């Protein structure tokens, strides 16, 4: 009886430790445009919101077309009034598929990199 209880205790301790570490990273809460969105009109900015404040000096994003050409204006910034928001302006986007890539450092020191795609159906 003692060994199964010990095993259960160890498993629970490991699970709780892993879960608390996973929650400590900044993760994307929402975006405009949304992941896998299909837009009738091209956006002027791409905006990302995270669950934690970001370190402005170490957070950035870019937008790429299907030909692997960068289509943002290079002015990615963490909004001073909302330190959980990262945004960048984009050039006029014709119809097509686009990929948003971001790399953010949250104030707790965790680096997160990811990407998502969206599509523009109509002309800008």
LINRAQUI-V718422 format. One record per backbone hydrogen bond with DSSP energy under -0.5 kcal/mol. CO is the residue of the C=O (numbers start at 1). NH is the residue of the N-H. Records with the same first field share a line. If there is no record, write none. Layout:
BEGIN
CO->NH, NH
END
This chain:
BEGIN
1->5
2->6
3->7
4->8
5->9
6->10
7->11
8->12
9->13
10->14
11->15
12->16
13->17
14->18
15->19
16->20
17->21
18->22
19->23
20->24
21->24
22->25
27->51
30->49
32->47
34->37
37->39, 119
39->121, 122
44->90
46->88
47->32
48->86
49->29, 30
53->107
54->56
55->58
56->59
60->103
62->101
63->71, 72
64->99
65->68
69->65
71->91
77->79, 87
79->82
82->85
83->54
84->50
85->79
86->48
87->77
88->46
89->73
92->94
96->120
97->66
98->118
99->64, 101
100->116
101->62
102->114
103->60
104->106, 112
105->55
106->109
110->106
112->104
114->102
116->100
117->36
118->98
119->39, 121
120->96
END
